[in-house]
Amino acid sequence: MPFFLIKNFPLVKTRVSGKFVAQKKLNQDMEQPMRSRFTHTQIHQILQESDLGADVKEICRKYGISRNTFYNWKNKYGGMTPSDAKIKHELEIENRRLKKMVAERDLEIEAMKELLSKKW
């Protein structure tokens, strides 16, 4: 069966040729979060530079990040050490995995209740 006949298969029209081509799904595996270009230590150093009085605009230009990214990091990691940030990141991954397990379990329980409530 051709890929374009499969339901819900993403197709994208290219600019150059105008033909429809299959689009790759990125980060399909929800277990692994998107990988950052910067380590927790590097993020900590970037935030320390701003604490020492450097201009945020210059810092963003120097490291090739947007202001939104900088302020998101500041809200998320401000006042933490790199080891604290790494621990927090690992706990977030664990929490995401556990929430997924609970949701799957609840779905199974609902299916069992529905199945057992029917009169045969």
C-alpha angles and dihedrals in degrees: 000000000000116000093240092062093057111103117248094011108148115239126186129193110229121226096223104047102017090225125130114250133178115266117221114236110232123213094006090161104078091191091076116056121217110284117244124225090224129060121226089256092054091048089051091052092049091051091047090055090058091047089056090059105267117148113261091222091056093046091052092049092047095053098032097242131130124247089245090057091048094051092043088055091046091053093044103039104018111133095011129115117234091255091052090050091050092050090048091051092050091049091051090053091048091048091051091051093049092048089053091051092050092049091051091048092050090050091052091049091051091050091050092049091050092048094048094045094062118096113231 
